[in-house]
């Protein structure tokens, strides 16, 4: 509550830990933090690898901090190795200008195999940052190409980054990410030809017309930008602020936040049910035997799963 960055870091570590004692402490912290709410804006940044997410975030972040009333928290998600479980967590090193500022908190987190572009505890980390007094939160997704639509359940504005001439416009439709974008930035325009930038912008605008509108009264803007030359950076931030004003003006802001908390509640029910199931003594003692029978084709996977579940949950007749 006093804005201590070290306390905030420790709290997020507790949230991300799977130890039962850490989880109990984390839940108590979160319950207390919910009572200390601030007016905040949550921004999600997504896009394929190489689109320049980190450098664009730094450029937008510096623009945000031109207003001394702002405090900025950046949560970056890096993919975890399926083999080792490790993650490089290198995004903080790519934000040199922001990482040394006292009004900025940067937290890299591993995805821990979580699909959807975020980590399993990103939403809770956002709530902790807000309680610590950060009024603008930026979440950078993994950007590995799979559908990263879970970001929609925790932020107010989603910015999709596309490289000129990359063909990401079509991929964006196929992955479903373009449907949830509130704005699109064509990045690294300083490295591309004007013709390529123009073509990508036109392709994005055409693609958006083919998709159902996320908000009937809002047309996502497609903005050419460069973190190096500064082109489009102010326009991107203006678009974000205009969208936040649009949500507030149409009484959608709080409605969306309530829906997001409901989604977080339901996902936590699913997670805790799964943990309780695998920790149940009946399951621990039977799992290996039933799995072996499935491997030996004595049971189908469906029948094996049904037998295992019915050891702790009886189907109503």
N, C-alpha and C positions, 0 to 999 in steps of 0.2 A: 504493500500500500504506500510505502514511502519512496517508491521508485528505485529501489536498489536493484541494479542489474545482476549482481551475484545471487541475490535471493531469488530473483525471477529465473535465472538459469538453473538453480538447484530445484526450484518448484517444477520446471519443465522436465528435468531429469527424473524426478519422482513420478510424474505423470507417465513418462515413457517406459518406466521400469515395470517388469512383470512380477517382481517380488510382492507377495501378499501384504507384507508390512508397509512397503512403499506405497502400494495402491491404497491402503487404508488412510495413510497420511495425505496422499494426493486428493482423495475424495473429500476429506475435511477441508483442505485448502480451497478446493474448487467451490464447495458449498459456501464458504465465507466470501470468496471473491465475487460471486454472483450478486451479492448485496451492494457491491461498490462499482456501479456501472457508470460509464462515461459516454458522451456522444462520440461515436467512432465511425470510421469509414474503412471497410475491408475491401482490398483490391486483390484479385487473383490474376497472375500472369502465367500464361501457358503457351506452348508452342514446341515444335520439333527441336531436337538437338541442333545447335549451330545457329539458331535464329537470334542469338544475342540477348537472352533473357536477363542475365546478370548485369550486363553493361547498360541495358535500357533501364533496369530498376535503379541503378546508381544515378543515371541521368535524371529520371523522374524524381528520385528521392531528393536530390539536390534542389530541384525546382520546388518540391513540397516544403523543404526546410527554409526556403526564402521567407516563408511566414514564420516568425519566431514563436508563434503560439503552438506550432505543430511539434509533436514528438513521434518518431517513426520507428516501428518494429518491422523487421523483415524475417520471415520464416521461409527458409529454403529447404527443398526436399531433394535428396540425392538417391539414386537407385542403389539398392543393396544387392550384393552378390548372392545368387542362389546357392553357390557352393560354400563360400566362407561366411556369409552373413554380414560381411564388412561393407563399408561405404567410404568413399573418398572425402566427402564433405568439403569440397574445395571452393564453394561459391563465395564464402566470406573473403577469401584471398583475392577474388576478382572485383571486390568493391572497396578498393583502397581508400578512396576519398570519404566514404561513409563510415568505414569500420573504426576510424579513430575519433568519431564525434560522440560527445556525451549525450546528445539528444537522439541517438540512434541505437537500437538494439538489434543485432543480427544473430539469428540462431539457425545453424544448419542441422537438419535431422535426417536420419536414414529412413527410407520408405519401408524397411523391414518386410519387403515382399508384398506390401499392401498395394492392390490394384487401384486405379483411379487417379494416379498422379500425386497423391498426398501420402502422409504417413498415418498410421492408425490413430494418432493423438493430436493431429494438427488443429482440430476444432477446439480442443481443450487448451492447447497452447495459445490460441488466439484469445480465449477468455482470460487467461492469466496475464497476457500482455495488456489487455484493456484495463484490468484491475490495477496494473502497475502504472497507469497513466498515459500509455501510448494511444494517441487518438487516431493514428492512421496505421493500419496493418497491411503489409504486402505479403502475399503468399506466392512463392514461385514453385510451380509444379515440377515433377520429375522431367517431363518432356521426352519420354521414350517412345512415343508414337501410339501407344494403346489408348483407348478411350479414357480421357482424363476428366470425366464429367462429375466426379465426386467433389470437385472444387466448387461446384454450384451450390452445394449444401452448406457452405460456410462463409462465402464472401458476398459482398453487395454488387460488385462490378467485376466482370471477367474480360480481360484484354488478351486477345489471341494474336500472337506474333507469327508473321509469315515472311519468308525470304523471297525477294523478287526472282521470278523465273524458276522457282523450285517445284511448282506443281502442287504445292500444299493446299491450294484452294479446293481441289477435288478431294484430296486426302482429308481435308477438314470436314467436308460433307460426309465422307464415308465413316470417319471416326465419331461423328456426332458432336464434335467439339464446336463446329461453327454455329450449330443451332443454339448453343447456350452463350455464345459470345455477345457481349454488350458493346464491343468495339474491336476493331482490327487495326494493327499497326504493321505496315510493310517496312521491314527493318533493313539496316545496312544499305541504305540508298546511296551512300557515298561510294560504295564498291560496285554498284550496278549501273547499267546504262539507263538513260531516261526512258527509252522504249520498253525495256524490261519492267521498270517500275510502273509505267503507265499500263502495260498489259496486265500485270498482277493486280493492280488496283481495280481495273475494269472487270477482271475475272472474279474478284472477291465480291464486288458490287452485284454482278450478275448472279453469283451463287446465292447471295443473301436474298435476292428476289425470289429464288426458287424454294426457299425454306419457309416454314410457318414462322410467323413473328413470335418472339418471346414475349414482347410487350406490344400490343397493338399501336400504342401512341409513341413508340420509340423506334427510330431507325438507326441501327449501329453505323457509326462513321468508319470509313476506311482511310487511314492517315499514313502517308509516306513519312518515314522517320529515320534519323541517324543519330546514334549516341555520340559519334565522333564530331560531326559538324553541328549538332544541336537541332537539325531540321525536324520539325514536327513534335518535339518533346513538350513544349508548352501547349500545343494543340491537343496532344494526348491527355495531359493533365486537365485541361479545360473540359474535354469531353467527359472525363471521369466525374468531375465536379458537377457538370450539367446533369449527368445521369443521376447522381445522388439527390440533386434538387428535384428532379423529375419524380423519383421514388417518394420523397417526402411530400411533394405537392399532390400526389395521387394516393396518399395514405397506404403506400405499398411497403415502405421501409420496415416499419415494426411488424407488419404482417409477415414479411419474408423472414425476419429474425425469429419470430415465433415458430414458423415452419421449420427453420433450421434447427432450433433447439429440440423440436419434436423428433426430427430425423436423427439427431445425435442421441436422444433418449432411446429410440428404437434400435439403433445400431449397438448401443451399450447393452441393451437387453439381450440381443443376439450374441454379443461377445461373451457376456457373463454366463449365459446359458451354456455356451460351448465349453467355457473353462470349467464350469461346475460339472458338466457331463463327463469330460475326460478325467477329472479329478475324483469322480465317484468310485468308491472301492469295488463295486460290482463291475464297472467298466474296466478298471485297471487289471482285475484278475481274469477277465474273459476276453479282452481285446485280441491278444496274441493268438489264442486258440481259434477264435472265429476267423481271424484274418488268414490263418494257415489253411483252414477248410475252404475259404474262398479261393486261395491260390491253388489248392489241389482240386478245384472244381467240384467239391462236394456241395457247396452252396453257391448260388449266384451272388454277385455283389449286392443286389437289391435285397435278397433274402438274408444275407449276412448282416447288412446294416439294420434291417428290421428286427432281427433277433437281438442285436446289441442294444438298440434303443429301447426295446420292450423290457430289458432287464431293469430299467429305471423309470420308464414312462409307459404305462399301459394305455393302449388305444381304447377310447370309449366304444362300447358296443351298442 
